[in-house]
């Protein structure tokens, strides 16, 4: 071995390794740029979904009914003068039963799609006024003529027809507004002017029907001492969420039905309270946190999958560059930095192809098309670089294995960390095995691009 060549080769090896590392880091720029495009498209999708929901009806949260009874509270000031302050008594139903039939459909705006629904609600139950005796409010101070029954509905535009009410022995209609009930920003109310309170020990039954438009989410508040909610729908991909999961549920390809049975012991607010003693902020937060319901999922959230795929971009680039470098180590060829860079750009463009195709096709088909195009492009290019069809075929099979491995990771999100760790360990083990006999101090790379050494000649 020529000494000058040996020294020159030793100098070139660490320089080449530093150059490959620098190119890998440089390609983080297009990867980050593609990630920002994914975020932008996802934001555009959310905006389109929000516009559809705003036009049809926002996510709905049905709360109530609540019986609100004003009463007089007599106070003495420092001078012994009596003054009267009007407070309100909030009474929740003893029993609350809500039966719903959820009629879903898909709406599109351009290439973006979301789920909307019309829900038919049958609400019934009963109130008990025994709570009033526990507060020791004089009967004459209760302003029954101003009592109201309040139902919370977030988006009033979803109500398309008048809502009738049957309460005790009288019938009536709801009117817009919640009469300043803080935990119901919007909703409907009915005046209880003819409420017969002479038999306060008897239950006061109620019932009403409601047709409501909404989008994506439908949720409820467990305001009854015993709350029972049933939801039936033809939507095949529900997601149950909130403070309570269904006690019974059946999900099939034809739809789902779910039942919640909730006791008031499961929530952090009482069955009745007075505005004179309760902290409204605490009550509001407790009521809000007790909501539960169902979300209509669009089966494939491809933006989430493309984002997860892009996070592996730098790993793909590093492993591909490593394979090229090992070809330089074991074969008398030299690959130019620009060739490394072009292959890196091809790997980055895969994620852009995957994103753009997924907006029109299924994620699996988009992944197949993008991955196949990338593998063919790089394999054809490397057949010239590596000067050997067998080597380029091995490179293509390596890329095919990497893309197949990534697709498996994307499909098993719960086990992705475990499978990913095992995969990286296996890759490292293979590299260590292949290079176990390499004398890195004595290693000499070809000094001219694609030079064919004496061994091959």
C-alpha positions in Angstrom: 0.0 0.0 0.0 1.3 3.5 -0.9 1.9 5.5 2.2 0.7 8.7 0.7 -2.5 7.0 -0.4 -2.9 5.5 3.1 -2.6 8.9 4.8 -4.8 10.6 2.2 -7.5 7.8 2.7 -7.4 8.2 6.5 -8.0 11.9 6.1 -10.9 11.4 3.7 -12.9 9.0 5.8 -13.7 11.3 8.8 -14.3 14.1 6.4 -16.8 12.1 4.5 -18.6 11.0 7.7 -18.8 14.7 8.8 -20.1 15.6 5.3 -22.9 13.0 5.5 -23.9 14.1 9.0 -24.0 17.7 7.8 -26.2 16.8 4.8 -28.5 14.9 7.1 -28.9 17.9 9.3 -29.3 20.1 6.3 -32.3 18.0 5.1 -34.1 18.8 8.4 -35.0 22.1 6.7 -37.2 20.6 3.9 -38.6 18.1 6.5 -39.6 21.0 8.8 -41.0 22.9 5.8 -43.2 19.9 4.8 -44.3 19.6 8.5 -45.4 23.2 8.4 -47.4 22.5 5.2 -49.1 19.6 6.9 -50.0 21.9 9.9 -51.3 24.6 7.4 -53.5 22.1 5.6 -54.8 20.7 8.9 -55.6 24.2 10.0 -57.4 24.9 6.7 -59.4 21.6 7.3 -60.4 22.7 10.8 -61.5 26.1 9.5 -63.6 24.5 6.8 -65.1 22.1 9.4 -65.9 25.0 11.7 -67.6 26.9 8.9 -69.8 23.9 8.0 -70.7 23.5 11.7 -71.4 27.2 12.1 -73.8 27.1 9.1 -75.5 23.9 10.2 -75.1 24.0 14.0 -72.2 23.9 16.4 -71.6 20.9 18.8 -74.5 20.7 21.2 -74.5 20.1 24.9 -78.0 19.5 26.3 -78.3 20.6 29.9 -81.4 20.6 32.1 -84.1 21.2 32.8 -83.5 23.2 36.0 -86.3 24.7 38.1 -85.3 28.3 39.1 -87.4 29.8 41.9 -86.7 33.4 43.0 -87.2 34.1 46.7 -87.0 37.0 49.1 -84.1 37.1 51.6 -84.7 39.5 54.5 -81.6 41.0 56.0 -81.0 43.5 58.9 -78.3 46.1 58.4 -76.1 47.6 61.2 -78.9 50.1 62.1 -81.5 47.3 62.5 -83.3 48.3 59.3 -84.7 45.4 57.3 -84.0 45.2 53.6 -85.1 42.6 51.1 -82.8 41.0 48.6 -84.1 38.6 45.9 -82.0 35.5 45.4 -82.7 32.4 43.4 -83.1 28.7 44.3 -81.9 26.2 41.8 -83.6 22.8 41.9 -82.4 19.8 39.8 -84.8 17.0 38.8 -85.1 13.9 40.9 -85.3 11.8 37.8 -84.1 12.7 34.3 -84.5 10.5 31.3 -83.3 11.5 27.8 -84.0 9.4 24.8 -82.3 10.5 21.6 -82.2 9.4 18.0 -79.2 10.9 16.2 -79.5 11.2 12.4 -76.0 11.8 11.0 -74.8 12.9 7.6 -71.6 14.0 6.0 -71.2 17.5 4.6 -68.3 18.7 2.4 -66.7 22.1 1.6 -64.3 21.6 -1.2 -62.1 18.6 -0.4 -62.9 18.8 3.3 -65.5 16.7 5.1 -67.2 16.7 8.5 -70.1 15.0 10.2 -73.3 16.9 11.1 -76.5 15.6 12.6 -80.1 16.2 13.5 -81.1 14.8 16.9 -84.6 14.0 18.0 -84.8 14.4 21.8 -87.5 13.0 24.2 -86.8 14.4 27.7 -88.9 13.4 30.7 -88.6 13.2 34.5 -89.9 14.7 37.7 -89.0 17.3 40.3 -89.5 17.2 44.0 -89.9 20.4 46.1 -88.9 18.8 49.4 -85.6 20.6 49.1 -87.3 23.9 49.9 -88.2 22.8 53.4 -84.5 22.1 54.1 -83.5 25.7 53.3 -86.1 27.0 55.8 -87.5 29.6 53.4 -90.8 31.0 54.5 -93.5 29.9 52.0 -94.6 33.6 51.6 -91.1 34.6 50.4 -91.1 32.2 47.5 -92.0 34.0 44.2 -93.7 31.1 42.4 -95.2 33.4 39.8 -91.6 34.2 38.6 -90.4 30.6 38.7 -88.9 29.3 35.4 -87.8 26.0 33.9 -84.5 26.4 32.1 -82.8 24.2 29.5 -79.3 24.9 28.3 -78.6 24.7 24.5 -75.2 26.1 23.3 -76.2 26.9 19.7 -79.8 28.1 19.5 -79.6 28.2 15.7 -79.9 24.4 15.8 -83.6 24.7 17.0 -85.8 24.7 14.0 -89.3 24.5 15.5 -91.2 25.6 18.7 -90.6 23.4 21.7 -93.7 22.5 23.8 -93.6 21.6 27.4 -95.8 19.5 29.8 -95.1 20.3 33.4 -97.3 18.9 36.3 -100.9 19.5 35.1 -100.2 22.4 32.7 -98.9 22.7 29.1 -96.9 25.5 27.5 -94.1 26.5 25.3 -90.5 27.4 25.8 -89.1 30.8 25.0 -85.5 31.8 24.1 -83.1 32.8 26.8 -81.9 31.2 30.1 -82.9 34.0 32.5 -79.2 34.7 33.5 -78.4 31.1 34.6 -74.6 31.4 34.5 -73.7 27.8 33.6 -76.1 28.0 30.6 -74.8 30.8 28.4 -77.7 30.2 26.0 -80.9 28.1 25.9 -84.6 28.2 26.5 -87.0 28.7 29.4 -90.6 28.4 30.3 -92.6 30.4 32.9 -94.2 28.4 35.7 -96.9 30.9 36.5 -99.7 28.3 37.1 -97.5 26.0 39.2 -99.7 24.5 41.9 -97.5 24.3 45.0 -100.2 23.3 47.5 -99.1 19.6 47.2 -95.4 20.3 47.4 -94.7 16.9 48.8 -95.9 15.3 45.5 -93.6 14.8 42.5 -93.9 17.3 39.6 -93.5 15.4 36.3 -92.4 17.1 33.1 -91.7 16.1 29.5 -90.8 17.9 26.3 -89.6 17.0 22.8 -86.8 18.8 20.9 -85.4 18.7 17.4 -81.9 20.0 17.2 -79.2 20.5 14.6 -75.5 20.1 15.5 -72.1 18.9 14.3 -69.5 16.4 15.4 -70.3 16.3 19.2 -73.4 15.7 21.2 -73.1 15.8 24.9 -75.3 16.0 28.0 -75.2 17.1 31.7 -76.1 14.6 34.4 -78.4 17.0 36.3 -80.8 14.4 37.6 -80.5 12.6 40.9 -80.8 9.6 38.7 -79.9 10.4 35.0 -80.5 7.9 32.2 -79.5 8.8 28.7 -79.9 6.7 25.5 -78.5 7.5 22.1 -79.2 5.6 19.0 -77.7 6.3 15.6 -76.7 4.8 12.2 -73.2 6.2 12.6 -70.6 3.4 12.6 -67.7 5.2 14.2 -68.6 6.8 17.5 -66.2 8.0 20.1 -67.6 8.1 23.7 -66.0 10.8 25.8 -66.5 13.0 28.8 -66.8 12.4 32.5 -68.8 9.2 32.1 -68.7 6.3 29.7 -71.8 4.3 28.7 -72.9 1.6 31.0 -74.1 -0.3 27.9 -73.1 0.1 24.3 -73.4 -1.8 21.0 -71.4 -0.7 18.0 -71.7 -2.4 14.6 -71.2 -1.5 11.0 -74.8 -0.4 10.9 -74.6 2.1 13.7 -74.6 2.1 17.5 -76.7 2.5 20.6 -75.4 3.5 24.0 -77.0 4.0 27.4 -75.7 6.0 30.4 -77.1 5.4 33.9 -75.6 8.0 36.3 -76.2 8.7 39.9 -75.7 12.2 41.5 -73.0 10.7 43.6 -70.7 10.8 40.6 -70.7 14.5 40.3 -69.4 17.4 42.4 -72.4 19.6 42.9 -75.6 19.2 45.0 -79.2 18.5 44.0 -80.2 22.0 44.9 -78.6 25.2 46.0 -79.2 28.9 46.6 -77.5 31.8 44.9 -77.1 33.3 48.4 -74.8 30.6 49.7 -73.2 28.8 46.7 -70.2 30.1 44.8 -71.3 30.4 41.2 -67.8 30.0 39.8 -67.4 26.7 41.6 -70.8 25.4 40.5 -70.3 26.5 36.9 -66.9 24.6 36.7 -68.3 21.5 38.4 -71.3 21.4 36.0 -69.1 21.9 33.0 -66.7 19.1 34.0 -69.5 16.6 34.5 -70.6 16.5 30.8 -70.5 13.3 28.7 -71.5 12.2 25.3 -70.5 11.0 21.9 -68.4 12.3 19.0 -69.0 11.3 15.4 -65.6 10.4 14.1 -64.6 10.6 10.4 -63.0 7.2 10.1 -59.6 8.3 8.7 -57.8 11.3 10.2 -55.1 11.2 7.5 -53.5 14.5 8.7 -52.6 12.9 12.0 -51.1 9.9 10.2 -49.1 12.1 7.7 -47.8 14.1 10.7 -46.7 10.9 12.4 -45.0 9.7 9.2 -43.1 12.9 8.8 -41.6 12.6 12.3 -39.7 9.6 11.0 -38.3 11.6 8.1 -34.9 12.3 9.6 -34.6 8.6 10.5 -35.3 7.5 7.0 -32.7 9.9 5.6 -30.1 8.9 8.1 -30.6 5.1 7.4 -30.6 5.6 3.6 -27.4 7.6 3.8 -25.9 5.0 6.1 -26.6 2.3 3.4 -24.9 4.5 0.8 -21.9 5.0 3.0 -21.6 1.3 3.6 -21.5 0.7 -0.1 -18.6 3.1 -0.3 -16.9 1.2 2.5 -17.2 -2.2 1.0 -17.1 -1.3 -2.7 -14.5 0.7 -4.7 -17.0 3.5 -5.5 -17.4 7.0 -4.3 -20.7 8.9 -4.1 -20.7 12.6 -4.6 -22.3 14.8 -1.9 -24.8 16.2 -4.5 -25.9 12.6 -5.2 -26.6 12.1 -1.4 -28.5 15.4 -1.4 -30.7 14.4 -4.4 -31.6 11.1 -2.8 -32.4 13.0 0.4 -34.7 15.4 -1.5 -36.5 12.4 -3.0 -37.1 10.9 0.5 -38.5 14.3 1.6 -40.8 14.6 -1.4 -42.5 11.3 -0.3 -44.2 13.0 2.6 -45.4 15.8 0.3 -46.8 13.2 -2.2 -48.4 11.4 0.7 -50.1 14.6 2.0 -51.4 15.8 -1.3 -52.7 12.3 -2.4 -54.3 11.6 1.0 -56.6 14.6 0.5 -58.3 12.8 -2.4 -57.6 9.1 -1.9 -57.5 6.8 1.1 -54.4 7.0 3.3 -53.4 3.4 2.5 -53.6 3.9 -1.3 -51.8 7.3 -1.1 -49.0 5.6 1.0 -48.7 2.8 -1.6 -48.5 5.2 -4.5 -46.1 7.6 -2.8 -43.8 4.9 -1.5 -43.8 3.0 -4.8 -42.9 6.1 -6.7 -40.1 7.0 -4.3 -38.6 3.5 -4.2 -38.6 3.3 -8.1 -37.1 6.8 -8.4 -34.2 6.1 -5.9 -33.6 2.5 -7.2 -33.3 3.7 -10.8 -31.0 6.5 -9.8 -28.8 4.3 -7.6 -28.4 1.7 -10.4 -26.2 4.3 -12.1 -24.5 5.5 -9.0 -23.6 2.1 -7.6 -22.6 0.7 -11.1 -24.3 -2.6 -10.3 -27.9 -3.8 -10.7 -27.7 -6.2 -7.8 -26.6 -3.4 -5.5 -29.3 -1.1 -6.7 -31.9 -3.9 -6.2 -30.6 -4.4 -2.7 -31.1 -0.6 -2.2 -34.6 -0.8 -3.5 -35.4 -3.7 -1.2 -34.0 -1.8 1.7 -36.2 1.2 1.0 -39.2 -1.1 0.5 -38.6 -2.7 3.9 -38.2 0.8 5.6 -41.5 2.0 4.1 -43.3 -1.2 5.0 -42.0 -0.9 8.5 -43.1 2.7 8.8 -46.6 1.8 7.5 -46.9 -0.9 10.2 -45.8 1.7 12.9 -48.5 4.1 11.7 -51.2 1.4 11.9 -50.4 0.3 15.5 -50.1 3.6 17.3 -50.5 2.1 20.7 -47.4 -0.2 20.2 -45.4 2.2 18.0 -42.8 3.0 20.6 -42.2 -0.7 21.4 -42.1 -1.8 17.8 -40.0 1.2 16.8 -37.4 0.6 19.6 -37.1 -3.1 18.7 -36.7 -2.1 15.0 -34.0 0.4 15.7 -32.2 -2.1 17.9 -32.3 -4.7 15.1 -31.0 -2.2 12.5 -28.1 -1.3 14.8 -27.3 -5.0 15.4 -27.2 -5.6 11.7 -24.9 -2.7 11.1 -22.6 -3.8 13.9 -22.5 -7.3 12.5 -21.7 -6.2 8.9 -18.9 -3.8 10.0 -17.5 -6.0 12.8 -14.3 -6.8 10.8 -13.7 -3.3 9.4 -10.4 -1.7 10.4 -11.6 1.9 10.5 -8.0 3.1 11.0 -6.7 1.4 7.9 -9.7 2.0 5.8 -9.1 3.7 2.4 -12.0 5.0 0.3 -11.8 5.5 -3.5 -10.5 9.0 -4.1 -12.2 9.4 -7.5 -16.0 9.2 -8.1 -17.1 5.7 -9.1 -13.6 4.4 -9.5 -13.2 0.7 -10.2 -10.4 -0.8 -8.2 -7.9 -3.5 -9.2 -9.9 -6.1 -7.3 -13.0 -5.7 -9.7 -10.9 -5.3 -12.8 
